[in-house]
Amino acid sequence: MSGRAATFVLLYGGELHIDEKFAPSYSGGRNRPLHVPRNIKLEQLKLRILRALKYDPTKFSVNLICRVPVGNEFVASHVEDDDVCEVLLCQAATEFLIMYVDVEEKIVSEDNIEPPNSERFGTSTQVERVQVANTSRFEAIEEVHH
């Protein structure tokens, strides 16, 4: 791939509306230009966007929708994988593209401590959680083994 760069104008903090013909409109919020390498992958692009907007990537994630020129009109395209990302990066190398950025806080609860892909990479080892009311760690281990 070429080492040329791609340029986006990020729109964030506002509200995106998409009509029945997939035409996007955006109200409110802020904007910021972003220059990225043309050979960047989607997850790397998301990290660059979070950092550019001053969000901590360990606490926030982004959903991306790009305004893509189609003939004399524009359509909203969800940026869901590396293939879509590559098409947009090629287009953004020749003209500025508008990227709608929806920043979300990552939800981490005590019950959900496993990584998001843990189901896909399950192991054959069975683990059982045991609730123990005792405060002593030794007693808790002893109860599990008896």
C-alpha positions as CSV (number, residue, x, y, z in Angstrom):
1,M,0.0,0.0,0.0
2,S,1.0,3.6,-0.5
3,G,2.5,5.6,2.3
4,R,0.3,8.6,1.5
5,A,-1.9,10.0,4.1
6,A,-5.7,10.3,4.4
7,T,-7.5,13.3,5.9
8,F,-10.8,13.3,7.8
9,V,-12.9,15.9,9.5
10,L,-14.2,14.4,12.7
11,L,-17.6,15.5,13.8
12,Y,-18.3,14.6,17.4
13,G,-20.5,15.6,20.4
14,G,-23.5,16.3,18.3
15,E,-26.4,14.3,16.8
16,L,-26.3,12.4,13.6
17,H,-29.5,11.9,11.6
18,I,-29.8,9.5,8.6
19,D,-32.8,9.7,6.4
20,E,-34.5,6.9,4.4
21,K,-32.0,7.4,1.5
22,F,-29.1,7.0,3.9
23,A,-28.3,10.7,3.6
24,P,-26.6,12.0,6.7
25,S,-27.1,15.3,8.5
26,Y,-25.4,16.4,11.7
27,S,-26.4,19.0,14.3
28,G,-24.4,20.5,17.2
29,G,-21.1,19.2,18.5
30,R,-17.6,20.1,17.4
31,N,-15.2,19.2,14.6
32,R,-11.6,18.5,14.2
33,P,-9.4,17.5,11.3
34,L,-7.3,14.4,11.5
35,H,-4.5,13.2,9.2
36,V,-3.6,9.5,9.3
37,P,-1.5,7.1,7.3
38,R,-3.4,5.5,4.4
39,N,-2.3,2.0,5.5
40,I,-3.8,2.2,9.0
41,K,-6.2,-0.5,10.2
42,L,-9.6,0.1,11.7
43,E,-8.6,-0.5,15.3
44,Q,-5.6,1.7,14.9
45,L,-7.8,4.4,13.4
46,K,-10.2,4.2,16.4
47,L,-7.2,4.6,18.8
48,R,-5.9,7.6,16.8
49,I,-9.4,9.2,16.9
50,L,-9.8,8.7,20.6
51,R,-6.4,10.2,21.3
52,A,-7.0,13.1,19.0
53,L,-10.3,13.9,20.8
54,K,-8.5,13.5,24.2
55,Y,-10.3,10.4,25.4
56,D,-8.7,7.6,27.3
57,P,-8.8,4.5,25.0
58,T,-8.9,2.2,28.0
59,K,-12.2,3.8,29.2
60,F,-13.8,4.8,25.9
61,S,-14.6,3.3,22.5
62,V,-15.9,4.8,19.3
63,N,-18.4,3.9,16.6
64,L,-17.6,5.4,13.2
65,I,-19.9,6.4,10.4
66,C,-18.4,8.1,7.3
67,R,-20.1,10.5,4.9
68,V,-19.3,8.9,1.5
69,P,-19.7,10.7,-1.8
70,V,-21.8,8.7,-4.3
71,G,-22.4,10.6,-7.5
72,N,-23.8,14.0,-6.6
73,E,-25.0,12.9,-3.2
74,F,-23.7,11.6,0.1
75,V,-24.5,8.4,2.0
76,A,-23.7,7.4,5.6
77,S,-21.6,4.3,5.7
78,H,-20.8,2.4,9.0
79,V,-17.1,1.7,9.4
80,E,-17.3,-1.8,10.7
81,D,-14.2,-3.6,9.4
82,D,-10.8,-3.2,7.8
83,D,-12.3,-3.6,4.3
84,V,-14.6,-0.6,4.7
85,C,-11.8,1.3,6.4
86,E,-9.4,0.6,3.5
87,V,-12.0,1.9,0.9
88,L,-12.5,5.1,2.9
89,L,-8.8,5.7,3.4
90,C,-8.3,5.5,-0.4
91,Q,-11.0,8.1,-0.9
92,A,-9.7,10.3,2.0
93,A,-6.3,10.4,0.3
94,T,-7.7,12.5,-2.5
95,E,-10.3,14.6,-0.6
96,F,-11.4,15.3,2.9
97,L,-14.0,12.9,4.2
98,I,-16.4,13.7,7.1
99,M,-16.3,11.1,9.8
100,Y,-19.1,11.0,12.4
101,V,-17.7,9.9,15.7
102,D,-19.9,8.4,18.5
103,V,-17.8,8.1,21.7
104,E,-19.0,5.6,24.2
105,E,-17.8,4.8,27.7
106,K,-16.8,1.2,28.1
107,I,-19.0,-0.6,30.5
108,V,-17.1,-2.8,32.9
109,S,-18.9,-4.5,35.8
110,E,-17.7,-6.8,38.4
111,D,-19.8,-9.6,36.9
112,N,-18.3,-9.0,33.5
113,I,-14.5,-9.3,34.2
114,E,-13.8,-11.6,31.2
115,P,-12.5,-10.2,28.0
116,P,-15.2,-9.6,25.3
117,N,-14.0,-12.5,23.1
118,S,-13.7,-15.0,25.9
119,E,-16.7,-17.1,24.5
120,R,-14.9,-17.5,21.2
121,F,-11.7,-18.6,22.9
122,G,-13.2,-20.9,25.6
123,T,-11.0,-23.5,27.2
124,S,-11.8,-27.0,28.3
125,T,-10.9,-26.2,31.9
126,Q,-14.0,-25.8,34.1
127,V,-13.8,-23.1,36.8
128,E,-16.4,-22.8,39.6
129,R,-16.8,-19.8,41.7
130,V,-17.4,-20.4,45.4
131,Q,-18.8,-17.7,47.6
132,V,-17.3,-17.9,51.1
133,A,-18.4,-15.8,54.0
134,N,-15.3,-16.3,56.0
135,T,-12.7,-13.5,56.1
136,S,-9.7,-15.7,56.3
137,R,-8.1,-16.6,53.0
138,F,-6.8,-19.9,54.5
139,E,-10.3,-20.9,55.6
140,A,-11.7,-20.0,52.2
141,I,-9.2,-22.2,50.4
142,E,-9.7,-25.0,52.9
143,E,-13.5,-25.0,52.3
144,V,-13.0,-25.2,48.6
145,H,-10.9,-28.3,48.9
146,H,-13.2,-30.1,51.3
